[in-house]
Amino acid sequence: MLSELSKILFIIGIVIILIAALIWVFAKTPIGHLPGDIVIRKKNFVFYFPIMTSILLSIILTLILTFIFRRGQ
């Protein structure tokens, strides 16, 4: 049981490191301001809904996690 917990914590740590590395590498790219992201600006109000960014990150994370978990089998 303890070895399973340590394996899960290790994978979570690797995922966090990968996410941090991606944020660091892509800090100057238009991630977060992609076409398809919804921005509504009024006088004193800004509503930002990053739908395309969310879809792109979901696809990337799905591919990474699929690769990690399939490799372990």
GROMACS elastic network, one bead per residue, 0.5 to 0.9 nm:
[ bonds ]
;  ai    aj funct       b0    kb
    1     4     6  0.52219   500
    1     5     6  0.63984   500
    1     6     6  0.87526   500
    2     5     6  0.50979   500
    2     6     6  0.61768   500
    2     7     6  0.85991   500
    3     6     6  0.50668   500
    3     7     6  0.61389   500
    3     8     6  0.86657   500
    4     7     6  0.50675   500
    4     8     6  0.62371   500
    4     9     6  0.86344   500
    5     8     6  0.51309   500
    5     9     6  0.61423   500
    5    10     6  0.84837   500
    6     9     6  0.50862   500
    6    10     6  0.60005   500
    6    11     6  0.86106   500
    7    10     6  0.50355   500
    7    11     6  0.62392   500
    7    12     6  0.86442   500
    8    11     6  0.51590   500
    8    12     6  0.61915   500
    8    13     6  0.85877   500
    9    12     6  0.50351   500
    9    13     6  0.61024   500
    9    14     6  0.86277   500
   10    13     6  0.50576   500
   10    14     6  0.62327   500
   10    15     6  0.86597   500
   11    14     6  0.50521   500
   11    15     6  0.61565   500
   11    16     6  0.86110   500
   11    68     6  0.85435   500
   12    15     6  0.50967   500
   12    16     6  0.62151   500
   12    17     6  0.86535   500
   13    16     6  0.51097   500
   13    17     6  0.62045   500
   13    18     6  0.86233   500
   14    17     6  0.50448   500
   14    18     6  0.61306   500
   14    19     6  0.86006   500
   15    18     6  0.50277   500
   15    19     6  0.61378   500
   15    20     6  0.85710   500
   15    64     6  0.87534   500
   15    65     6  0.85128   500
   16    19     6  0.51026   500
   16    20     6  0.61513   500
   16    21     6  0.85654   500
   17    20     6  0.50874   500
   17    21     6  0.61082   500
   17    22     6  0.86029   500
   18    21     6  0.50206   500
   18    22     6  0.61251   500
   18    23     6  0.85863   500
   19    22     6  0.50855   500
   19    23     6  0.61897   500
   19    24     6  0.85852   500
   20    23     6  0.50884   500
   20    24     6  0.61330   500
   20    25     6  0.86131   500
   21    24     6  0.50207   500
   21    25     6  0.60532   500
   21    26     6  0.84249   500
   22    25     6  0.51333   500
   22    26     6  0.58547   500
   22    27     6  0.80978   500
   23    26     6  0.53051   500
   23    27     6  0.56123   500
   24    27     6  0.53663   500
   24    28     6  0.86428   500
   25    28     6  0.77387   500
   25    29     6  0.85624   500
   26    29     6  0.52048   500
   26    30     6  0.81309   500
   26    31     6  0.72371   500
   27    30     6  0.81521   500
   27    31     6  0.78361   500
   28    31     6  0.81616   500
   29    32     6  0.85944   500
   29    33     6  0.88154   500
   30    33     6  0.51578   500
   30    34     6  0.61393   500
   31    34     6  0.60415   500
   31    53     6  0.64529   500
   32    37     6  0.75041   500
   32    50     6  0.62621   500
   32    52     6  0.82501   500
   32    53     6  0.55913   500
   32    54     6  0.85334   500
   33    36     6  0.84084   500
   33    37     6  0.63610   500
   33    38     6  0.89861   500
   33    50     6  0.74550   500
   33    52     6  0.87598   500
   33    53     6  0.75839   500
   34    37     6  0.57334   500
   34    50     6  0.78884   500
   34    51     6  0.88921   500
   34    52     6  0.64922   500
   34    53     6  0.64686   500
   35    38     6  0.83854   500
   35    52     6  0.71465   500
   35    53     6  0.88863   500
   36    50     6  0.76349   500
   36    51     6  0.66227   500
   36    52     6  0.53937   500
   36    53     6  0.82741   500
   37    48     6  0.75118   500
   37    49     6  0.59435   500
   37    51     6  0.52076   500
   37    52     6  0.55138   500
   37    53     6  0.69547   500
   37    54     6  0.89990   500
   38    47     6  0.78801   500
   38    48     6  0.57891   500
   38    50     6  0.61341   500
   38    51     6  0.70344   500
   38    52     6  0.87613   500
   39    46     6  0.71127   500
   39    47     6  0.56670   500
   39    49     6  0.63705   500
   39    50     6  0.81662   500
   40    45     6  0.80507   500
   40    46     6  0.57096   500
   40    47     6  0.50193   500
   40    48     6  0.65070   500
   40    49     6  0.87047   500
   41    44     6  0.79793   500
   41    45     6  0.59602   500
   41    47     6  0.64750   500
   41    48     6  0.85675   500
   42    45     6  0.50566   500
   42    46     6  0.62602   500
   42    47     6  0.86269   500
   43    46     6  0.82189   500
   49    52     6  0.88529   500
   50    53     6  0.52964   500
   50    54     6  0.60565   500
   50    55     6  0.86996   500
   51    54     6  0.50886   500
   51    55     6  0.62487   500
   51    56     6  0.86756   500
   52    55     6  0.50352   500
   52    56     6  0.60948   500
   52    57     6  0.85475   500
   53    56     6  0.51150   500
   53    57     6  0.61097   500
   53    58     6  0.84561   500
   54    57     6  0.52063   500
   54    58     6  0.60103   500
   54    59     6  0.86419   500
   55    58     6  0.50456   500
   55    59     6  0.62625   500
   55    60     6  0.87071   500
   56    59     6  0.52431   500
   56    60     6  0.62916   500
   56    61     6  0.86842   500
   57    60     6  0.50637   500
   57    61     6  0.60288   500
   57    62     6  0.83879   500
   58    61     6  0.52344   500
   58    62     6  0.59825   500
   58    63     6  0.85950   500
   59    62     6  0.50920   500
   59    63     6  0.62384   500
   59    64     6  0.86894   500
   60    63     6  0.52528   500
   60    64     6  0.62639   500
   60    65     6  0.86802   500
   61    64     6  0.50439   500
   61    65     6  0.59923   500
   61    66     6  0.83046   500
   62    65     6  0.52925   500
   62    66     6  0.58994   500
   62    67     6  0.84461   500
   63    66     6  0.51418   500
   63    67     6  0.61132   500
   63    68     6  0.86533   500
   64    67     6  0.51896   500
   64    68     6  0.62513   500
   64    69     6  0.87617   500
   65    69     6  0.60694   500
   65    70     6  0.83333   500
   66    69     6  0.53683   500
   66    70     6  0.58574   500
   66    71     6  0.82525   500
   67    70     6  0.53750   500
   67    71     6  0.59681   500
   67    72     6  0.87701   500
   68    71     6  0.53674   500
   68    72     6  0.66603   500
   69    72     6  0.53283   500
   69    73     6  0.69733   500
   70    73     6  0.54857   500
